[in-house]
């Protein structure tokens, strides 16, 4: 199974809804842990990579690459 590549700035849809009512998160940090910011309330969380990869449903928006 191929590993999905996540970049800082990508917007992802999670399987579970955050208590504020949204399931969209912006990736702010990658590595062994992922940093994510809720697009609804702005809450910041750190999630271990294996847990993050299981919780992501899809990538909604990829970061725009500036040339």
PyMOL commands that set and color helices and strands:
alter all, ss='L'
color gray80, all
select helices_A, chain A and resi 49-55
alter helices_A, ss='H'
color red, helices_A
select strands_A, chain A and resi 11-14+24-29+33-38+44-48+56-61
alter strands_A, ss='S'
color yellow, strands_A
deselect
rebuild
show_as cartoon
